[in-house]
């Protein structure tokens, strides 16, 4: 029980950090391109995790069979980061935080069912349908039937898809080493691959002329959000599985909306709140925490 409570606390802390990162990304997008920002993120993570491995005496080595998962996770986390920055650049950070974190668990669950070749149960069908309705409400689809094709929304939907895929791959991290070592090599591999597309001249100019706001946000996003919170998420995911871990992601929306309101002066729309609540209920139904007759007892 104590171990489960510890994992719960780690996930809650990670999700609150993630929620704040949406506003940070919106601010950082004013300074340089998504590729350059992503590269800085992937550089900061290994620089943070390396000393942690020495302090905690965690192994940095990964079994050779785990490199297939590392390469797969690297591709998906790179795509997620690019879609993430593009989405908040073209759309709203608060709404994006709610949209991605509502759709993500639904997609993760569907991927799990597909891989396991198991058809959803009646209650799962209801949860999936409710999650789909939540997504339509978040997009305010009745106002504009083309809303789902808006640039910002497309990026957010793609971000949700690739993160769900990355979560499934990362759920096997403990089979090949540990979460810190897995995260370390995933980010090193991603940084090396992305380096071929970085505009280093522009990046150097940005770093030389950057103000305190930039450094505060990039350090928070790269170290606190990406290195610490994401590694904690990978650690817990490897312990409890991608489907259960995805449930905790629903802590993110309220933090994303609140911080975007405080930091970016974005409006808190009624459809964002309603869609987020329905999405949370959907995932609890899917995971069996809520039954058709009420709340399931532990």
N, C-alpha and C positions, 0 to 999 in steps of 0.2 A: 504493500500500500504506500509506504514512504517513497519507494522508487517511482511509482506511478505519479504521485504528487509532485515529485521533483521534475519529471518529464513534463507535466502539465505547466508548471511554473516556467520552465525553459521555453516552451512553446508560446505562452502568453507574452513573455518578454520579447521574444523574437518577432511576433506578429505586430506588437505595438511599435517596434522599431521599423518594421517594414512599412507600416502605415504612414509614418512620418517621412519616409524616403520619397514618396510620390511628390511631395512639395519641394523637396531638395532637388529632384530631377528636373522639375519645371524651372526652377531658378537657374540650375546649371546649363540648361538648354539655351540660355541667352548668351552664353560665352563662346561656345564652339559646337562642332558637329557631334552627332550621336556616336560616330565611330571613334572620335578622339576621346570623348567622355567614357565610352566603354573600355577603351584601352587603359585609361588611367585607373578605372575601377579594377581591372584584372591585374594591374601591376601592384596596386595597394594591398590586395588580398594576400598574395604570397609573402609580401614584406611584413605583414601583420602575423600571419600564421607560422612562419618559420621560427621566430623567437618563442612562440607559444609551444611549439613542438619540443623545443629544448627545455623550457620551464616545466612542462607537464610530462616530459620524457616519453612522449607519444612517438610511435614509429612513423617515419616518413615514407617508408617503402611500401609498394603496392605489388601484390602477386601479379605475375605476368598475364594471367587470365583476366585480370581486372582492367587491363588497358583498353579492351574493347568497350567496356562501360564508361571509362574515363573519356575516351574519344567521343562517344555518343553524348554523354552529359555535357562535354565541352561545346559541341555543336549546338545543342539545345539552349544552354545557358547564354551562349553568344547571341543566338537569334532572339532570345527573350530580352536581353539587355538592349539590343538595337530597337526592337519593337517597343520596348518600354520607353526609351528616350524619344522615339519618333511619336509615340502616342501622346505623351504629356506635352510635347512641343506643339502638336496640332490640335489637341483636345484639352479637356480640363483634368487637372491632377486628381481632384476629389472624386469626380464621377468615374474617372478611369480606374481609380483604386477600388471602387465598389464593383464596377463591371467585371474587371479581371478576376477579382477574388470571389465573385459570385459564380462566374462561368467555370473557373478553374476546377473546383472540386467535382462538378458535374462531368466535365471532360475526363478527369482523372478516373472517375468511377466507371465511365463507359469504356475507357481503355482497359481497365482492369477486368471488366466483364468480357471484353473481346478476347483478351489474351487467355483468360481462363475458360473461354468458350461456354459460358454459363448465361442463360437467359435471365433477365431481371424478374424478381418476384413482383406480386401485385403492388405491395407497398413501395417497392423501388420504382415501379412505373409511375406511381403517383408523385413520388419525390422528384423524379426526373422531369415530369410534366410541369410541376410547380417551379422547378429551377428554370425551365425554358420560359415560362411566363414571367418570372422575375427578370430574366435577361431582356425580354421585350419591353417591360416597364422601364427598366434602366435606360434603354435606348429611346424611350418615348415614341415608340413606333407608330402610334395613332396620329401623332402630329405631322409626321412626315414618313411616308412609306419607304423613302429612300435613305432614311436615317442610318440604317445598318451599314450602308455603303459609304458613309462619311469617312474621310481619311483617318481621323483620330480613332473612331470606333473599330475600323478594320485592324489597325495596329494593336488595339487593346485585345481584340478577339484572337488575333494571331499570338499575342503574348501569352494569353491563357492556355492556348493549345500547346505551345512548345514547353511551357512550364510544367504542364501536366505530364508530358512525355519525359521531361528531365526528372521529375519526381519519381516516376516508375523506375527509371534506370538507377537513380541514386538510392532507392530502397534496398539495393543489393550491396551497398558500400561495405558493410561489415564482413561480407564474405571474402573480401580481398584485402582488408587492412583495417583502417578505422576512419571515422568521418573527417577528422582533421587532415589526415594524409590524403584522403580521397579528394577533399575540397582543394587542398594545396595544389595537387597535380592537375586537377580540372582547370583551375584558374591559370596556372603556368602554361598549360597546353593551349588554352584559349587566347592568352596574351600573345604567344608566339604566332599563332595563326592569324590573329587580327593585325599584327605588326606590318603585314604586307599591304594593308589598306589604309594605314594611318598617315595623315598629312603632318609629318613631324615639324615642318617649318611653321605651320599655323599653330601647332600645339606648343612649340617653344615660345612663340610670341604671346600666346595666352598665358602660359606659366610665368613669363617675365612681367606681364602687365596686370596679372590677376589681383583683385582686391581681397580684403578680408572676408567678404561674403562668399566669394568663390571658394577660398581655402576652407572655410568653416563647413560648407556644404559638401565639397568633394571629399574631405577627410571623414565626415560623418557617413557619407554614402559609401565610400570605399572601405573604411575600417569598421565602423560600428555596424552598418547595415549589411554590407556584403561579406566581410570577413567573419565577424562574430555572429550576427543573427542568422545568416544563411548557413553557416557551419553548424550552428545549434539545430536548425531545421533539418539538415541532412542527418545529423546524429540521431534525433528523435525519430525521423522517418525510417531510418535503418532498423530502429528498435520496434516500431509499432506498425510499419507498413504505410505505403503511400495513400491508401484510401482513408485510413483513420487520421493520418497526419493532415490530410486535406481539409478535414472538418475544422481544424483550428484556424485555418486561413480566414475564416469568417470573423475573426477578431479584427482583421485589418481594416475593413471598410469604415467603421466608426472613427478610427484613428486617422485614416486618410482624409475623410470629409472634414473632421474637426481641425486638423492641422492646415489643410488647404484654405479653410475659412479664416483661421487665425493669421497665417503667413502670407497668403495670396489674395485674400479678400474675395474668394469665390463663394457664390451663393450656395446654400444648402437647399436643393430642390426637393419637393415632396416626393417625386417619382424615384429619386435616388434613395431616400429613406425607405419608402415602401418596397422597392425592388430589393434592397439589401436585406430587409427583414424577411421577405418571402424566400430569398435565397438561403438564408440561415435555416429557416424552418425546413426547406427542401432537403438540405444536407443532413439535418438531424433525423428526418424521416428515412432517408436512404440508409443511414448508418444504424437505424433501429433504436436511436435514443428516444425518438417520439414514435408512438404507435398510433394506429387509427382510433384507439380508445383512450389515448392520453399519454402520459409520460411513462416510459419504461423504467421499472425499478432496477437498481443495480443489484 
